[in-house]
Amino acid sequence: MCGIVGGICKNNIVPVLVEGLKRLEYRGYDSAGVVVLCGNNQLNRARSVGKVINLEQRILDKKTPLNGTIGIAHTRWATHGEPSSRNAHPHICNRTVSVVHNGIIENFLELKAEQQSQGYNFTSDTDTEVIAHAIHSALKDSDTLLEATQKAVKTFEGAYGVGVISPEQPGHIIATRSGSPLVIGVSKKGNFIASDQMALIDITKDFIFLLEGDIADITLDSVTIFDKNGKQVEREIKTSKLKSGQVSKRGYDHYMLKEIFEQPQAIRDTLESRITKNTVLSSAFGHNAKDIFKNTKHIQIIACGT
C-alpha cells in the first residue's frame, strides 16, 4: 500500500511531489520522504515518520532548501524494517543513486550479503536499499542510468515498482515495474510517474500505463519505453475522464458507493507488498499465514462508519 510520485518539470518539483503524496494518503502509510536533484547537482532528501504534513515541516526546517526540477517521493507502509525515518524512502547509495520502491524483493537477503561483501554499507533495514546498491554497482560498467537499471533488475526476484534518479544523469528519471503498478503522466509542463494516476490528476489527464517488465527513460520532453526483453516499444497514451474534484470519491456519486465497490481493491491493496507468488510476509500475517491462505475461500468484512 505504498505510494510513488516523481517528476521532471521546468519549475520546482517539490510542491508537485508533496501534493501527489497527499492524494495517495488514502492507501495508508506510516512514513514519507522526498528527494530532489538540486541546482548544485546533488541529491537533497527529507524523510519523516507519520503524516505528509510532518514531511512538509521537515522540508521547511531543512538548512539547505529542497528546490529542484527533478525528484521522486514515497509514502511507505512498513514491510521489511520498522516505521522510522531511516527506513523511509527514498534511499540513496553513495550520493549517486536514489530510489523509491513498492513491492517486495524476495531475494534481498542474498543480494544484501553479496553487496556487503563488495563493500556496500547499509543504513536501513529495508529490502529497497539493495535496489539502490545494485543500480550503483551496475552504473560502474554502464553508459547510462537506463542501462544500469536494466542490468540491476535482472538480479531481482519478487514484485517491484521503482523510480530512480541520479546526479550522474541529471535530466532523467528511470521507472520500471514488475508485479506492482506504475503510470507515467505526460504533459507540456513535464513528465511524471506515480503508482496511481490519482496522484497526478491535477497535473495532467494523459497517462501511459506501463506493462509488466517495462522500463521507461523519462526526460523533460520525452518518454522512451523498453519492454522486458529490452526492445523499444510504444505504449498508448490514455486520457483520464476523472476531474480533480472527483478524486476523493474516485468518480463515484457518493462515498457509500465508493466503499462498496472498492472492497475487492481494498483487499488487493492490503495484500500488496505482503504477498507475492512465492512469499507471504509472516511479520504481517503470522507464521502460519501461508497455510491459512491456501485454505481460504472467502473473506468476510464487518465494518461501521464511513
C-alpha positions as CSV (number, residue, x, y, z in Angstrom):
1,M,0.0,0.0,0.0
2,C,3.0,2.3,-0.6
3,G,2.8,5.3,-2.9
4,I,5.2,6.6,-5.5
5,V,5.3,10.1,-7.1
6,G,8.1,11.5,-9.2
7,G,8.6,14.0,-12.0
8,I,10.8,16.3,-14.0
9,C,9.5,19.8,-15.0
10,K,10.6,23.4,-15.7
11,N,9.8,24.7,-12.2
12,N,10.4,23.5,-8.6
13,I,9.1,19.9,-8.5
14,V,8.7,19.7,-4.7
15,P,5.1,21.1,-4.5
16,V,4.1,18.6,-7.1
17,L,5.6,15.7,-5.2
18,V,4.1,16.7,-1.9
19,E,0.6,17.3,-3.3
20,G,0.9,13.9,-5.1
21,L,1.7,12.2,-1.8
22,K,-1.3,13.8,-0.2
23,R,-3.5,12.4,-2.9
24,L,-2.2,8.9,-2.1
25,E,-2.9,9.1,1.6
26,Y,-6.0,7.0,1.2
27,R,-3.7,4.0,0.6
28,G,-2.4,4.1,4.1
29,Y,1.2,4.6,5.2
30,D,3.5,5.1,8.2
31,S,6.3,7.3,6.8
32,A,7.1,9.6,3.9
33,G,10.0,11.0,2.1
34,V,11.2,13.1,-0.9
35,V,14.5,13.6,-2.7
36,V,15.3,16.2,-5.4
37,L,18.3,16.9,-7.5
38,C,19.2,20.4,-6.6
39,G,20.9,23.1,-8.7
40,N,24.3,22.0,-7.5
41,N,23.6,18.6,-9.0
42,Q,23.5,17.0,-5.5
43,L,20.7,14.8,-4.0
44,N,18.8,16.6,-1.2
45,R,16.4,14.5,0.9
46,A,13.8,14.9,3.6
47,R,12.1,12.0,5.4
48,S,9.7,11.7,8.3
49,V,7.5,9.3,10.3
50,G,3.8,9.9,10.2
51,K,1.6,12.1,8.0
52,V,2.7,14.0,4.9
53,I,2.2,17.2,6.9
54,N,5.2,16.1,9.1
55,L,7.2,15.7,5.9
56,E,6.2,19.2,4.8
57,Q,7.5,20.6,8.1
58,R,10.8,18.7,7.7
59,I,11.2,20.2,4.3
60,L,10.7,23.7,5.7
61,D,13.1,23.0,8.6
62,K,16.0,22.0,6.3
63,K,19.0,24.3,6.2
64,T,19.5,23.5,2.5
65,P,16.2,24.3,0.8
66,L,14.6,21.4,-1.2
67,N,14.4,23.0,-4.6
68,G,14.9,21.3,-7.9
69,T,13.2,20.4,-11.2
70,I,13.6,16.6,-10.8
71,G,12.7,14.4,-7.9
72,I,11.0,11.3,-6.5
73,A,8.8,10.8,-3.4
74,H,7.2,8.0,-1.5
75,T,4.8,7.0,1.2
76,R,5.8,3.8,3.0
77,W,3.9,1.0,4.7
78,A,6.5,-0.9,6.6
79,T,7.2,-4.5,5.5
80,H,11.0,-5.0,6.0
81,G,12.1,-2.8,8.9
82,E,10.2,-0.8,11.4
83,P,8.5,2.6,10.7
84,S,11.3,5.1,11.1
85,S,13.0,8.0,9.2
86,R,16.0,5.8,8.3
87,N,13.8,3.2,6.8
88,A,11.6,5.7,4.9
89,H,12.2,6.1,1.2
90,P,13.9,7.5,-0.9
91,H,17.1,5.5,-0.3
92,I,20.4,6.8,-1.5
93,C,23.6,4.9,-2.4
94,N,26.9,6.8,-2.2
95,R,25.2,10.1,-3.1
96,T,24.9,8.8,-6.6
97,V,21.7,6.8,-6.9
98,S,18.3,7.4,-5.2
99,V,15.3,5.1,-5.5
100,V,11.7,4.7,-4.4
101,H,10.1,1.3,-4.4
102,N,6.8,-0.5,-4.0
103,G,6.8,-4.3,-3.6
104,I,9.0,-7.0,-2.1
105,I,12.4,-8.1,-3.3
106,E,12.2,-11.7,-2.2
107,N,15.9,-12.4,-2.6
108,F,17.1,-9.3,-0.8
109,L,18.9,-11.2,2.0
110,E,21.1,-12.9,-0.6
111,L,21.6,-9.6,-2.5
112,K,22.4,-7.8,0.7
113,A,25.1,-10.4,1.7
114,E,26.7,-10.2,-1.7
115,Q,26.6,-6.4,-1.7
116,Q,28.1,-6.2,1.8
117,S,31.0,-8.5,0.6
118,Q,31.6,-5.9,-2.1
119,G,31.9,-3.1,0.5
120,Y,28.4,-1.6,0.5
121,N,27.2,-0.3,3.8
122,F,23.5,-0.4,4.7
123,T,21.8,2.4,6.6
124,S,18.3,0.8,6.8
125,D,16.6,-2.5,7.4
126,T,14.7,-2.4,4.1
127,D,14.8,-4.6,1.1
128,T,14.7,-1.4,-1.1
129,E,18.2,-0.4,-0.2
130,V,19.6,-3.4,-2.2
131,I,18.0,-1.8,-5.3
132,A,20.0,1.4,-4.9
133,H,23.2,-0.5,-4.4
134,A,22.5,-2.9,-7.3
135,I,22.0,0.1,-9.7
136,H,25.0,1.9,-8.3
137,S,27.1,-1.2,-8.9
138,A,25.8,-1.7,-12.4
139,L,26.4,2.0,-13.2
140,K,30.1,1.5,-12.9
141,D,30.0,-0.6,-16.1
142,S,27.1,1.2,-17.9
143,D,26.9,4.2,-20.2
144,T,23.5,5.3,-18.8
145,L,21.3,5.1,-15.8
146,L,18.8,3.2,-18.0
147,E,21.4,0.6,-18.9
148,A,22.4,0.2,-15.2
149,T,18.8,-0.2,-14.2
150,Q,18.2,-2.8,-16.9
151,K,21.2,-4.8,-15.6
152,A,20.1,-4.5,-12.0
153,V,16.5,-5.6,-12.3
154,K,17.7,-8.9,-13.8
155,T,19.0,-9.8,-10.4
156,F,15.7,-9.1,-8.5
157,E,13.2,-11.8,-7.6
158,G,9.7,-10.6,-6.4
159,A,7.5,-7.6,-7.2
160,Y,8.5,-4.0,-7.7
161,G,7.6,-0.6,-9.0
162,V,10.7,1.5,-8.9
163,G,11.6,5.2,-9.6
164,V,15.3,6.1,-9.9
165,I,17.3,9.4,-10.2
166,S,21.0,10.1,-10.2
167,P,23.3,13.1,-10.5
168,E,25.3,11.0,-12.9
169,Q,22.5,11.6,-15.4
170,P,20.6,14.6,-14.0
171,G,18.0,15.0,-16.8
172,H,16.5,11.5,-16.4
173,I,14.1,9.5,-14.3
174,I,14.0,5.8,-14.8
175,A,10.8,3.9,-14.0
176,T,10.2,0.2,-14.1
177,R,7.6,-2.2,-12.9
178,S,7.0,-5.9,-12.3
179,G,4.0,-7.0,-10.3
180,S,3.4,-3.5,-8.9
181,P,1.6,-0.8,-10.9
182,L,3.3,2.3,-12.2
183,V,2.0,5.0,-14.5
184,I,3.6,7.9,-16.4
185,G,1.8,11.2,-16.6
186,V,2.7,13.2,-19.7
187,S,2.1,17.0,-20.2
188,K,3.6,20.1,-21.8
189,K,4.8,21.1,-18.3
190,G,6.9,18.0,-17.9
191,N,6.6,14.3,-17.4
192,F,5.8,12.4,-14.2
193,I,5.5,9.0,-12.6
194,A,3.1,7.6,-9.9
195,S,1.8,4.3,-8.5
196,D,-1.7,5.7,-9.1
197,Q,-3.0,8.3,-11.6
198,M,-4.8,10.0,-8.7
199,A,-1.5,11.4,-7.6
200,L,-1.2,13.4,-10.8
201,I,-4.8,14.2,-11.8
202,D,-4.2,17.9,-11.2
203,I,-1.1,18.0,-13.3
204,T,-2.3,16.0,-16.4
205,K,-5.1,13.9,-17.8
206,D,-2.8,11.9,-20.1
207,F,-1.3,8.7,-18.9
208,I,0.8,5.8,-20.1
209,F,0.3,2.6,-18.1
210,L,3.5,0.6,-18.0
211,L,3.1,-3.1,-18.7
212,E,4.8,-5.9,-16.8
213,G,8.6,-5.7,-17.2
214,D,8.6,-2.3,-18.9
215,I,11.4,0.2,-18.2
216,A,11.0,3.8,-19.1
217,D,13.6,6.5,-19.6
218,I,11.9,9.8,-18.9
219,T,13.1,13.3,-19.6
220,L,11.5,16.8,-19.6
221,D,10.1,16.4,-23.1
222,S,10.4,12.6,-23.9
223,V,9.3,9.2,-22.7
224,T,11.2,6.2,-24.1
225,I,9.9,2.7,-23.1
226,F,11.6,-0.7,-23.4
227,D,9.9,-4.0,-22.8
228,K,11.2,-6.8,-20.6
229,N,13.3,-8.1,-23.5
230,G,15.0,-4.7,-24.0
231,K,13.1,-3.9,-27.2
232,Q,12.0,-0.3,-27.6
233,V,8.2,-0.2,-27.7
234,E,5.3,2.3,-28.0
235,R,2.6,2.4,-25.3
236,E,-0.7,4.1,-25.8
237,I,-1.4,7.4,-24.1
238,K,-4.8,7.2,-22.4
239,T,-6.8,10.3,-21.4
240,S,-8.4,10.1,-17.9
241,K,-12.0,11.2,-17.6
242,L,-11.6,11.9,-13.9
243,K,-11.9,15.5,-12.7
244,S,-9.9,16.9,-9.8
245,G,-13.0,17.3,-7.6
246,Q,-13.9,13.7,-8.1
247,V,-10.7,12.3,-6.9
248,S,-11.7,11.9,-3.2
249,K,-14.7,9.9,-4.3
250,R,-12.8,8.4,-7.3
251,G,-15.6,9.0,-9.7
252,Y,-18.5,7.7,-7.6
253,D,-21.5,9.8,-6.8
254,H,-21.0,9.4,-3.0
255,Y,-18.7,7.7,-0.5
256,M,-21.0,4.8,0.3
257,L,-21.0,3.6,-3.3
258,K,-17.2,4.1,-3.4
259,E,-16.6,2.0,-0.4
260,I,-19.0,-0.8,-1.6
261,F,-17.4,-1.2,-5.0
262,E,-13.8,-0.7,-3.7
263,Q,-13.9,-3.7,-1.3
264,P,-12.1,-6.0,-3.8
265,Q,-9.4,-3.4,-4.4
266,A,-9.1,-2.7,-0.7
267,I,-8.2,-6.4,-0.2
268,R,-5.7,-6.2,-3.0
269,D,-4.1,-3.0,-1.6
270,T,-3.8,-4.7,1.8
271,L,-2.0,-7.7,0.4
272,E,0.2,-5.6,-1.9
273,S,3.9,-5.8,-0.9
274,R,3.0,-8.5,1.6
275,I,2.1,-11.4,-0.6
276,T,3.8,-12.5,-3.9
277,K,3.7,-15.6,-5.9
278,N,6.2,-17.3,-3.6
279,T,6.2,-15.3,-0.4
280,V,3.8,-14.5,2.5
281,L,5.2,-12.0,5.0
282,S,5.0,-13.7,8.4
283,S,5.6,-10.3,10.1
284,A,2.3,-9.1,8.7
285,F,0.1,-12.2,8.9
286,G,1.8,-14.6,11.3
287,H,3.9,-17.7,10.9
288,N,1.1,-20.0,9.7
289,A,-0.3,-17.4,7.3
290,K,0.8,-19.2,4.1
291,D,-1.1,-22.4,5.0
292,I,-4.1,-20.5,6.2
293,F,-4.4,-18.5,3.0
294,K,-4.2,-21.7,1.0
295,N,-7.4,-22.9,2.6
296,T,-9.2,-19.6,2.5
297,K,-12.2,-19.4,0.1
298,H,-14.0,-16.3,1.4
299,I,-13.3,-13.0,3.2
300,Q,-16.0,-11.5,5.3
301,I,-15.9,-7.9,6.3
302,I,-17.7,-6.3,9.2
303,A,-17.5,-2.6,9.4
304,C,-19.1,0.6,10.8
305,G,-18.7,4.2,9.7
306,T,-17.5,5.9,6.6
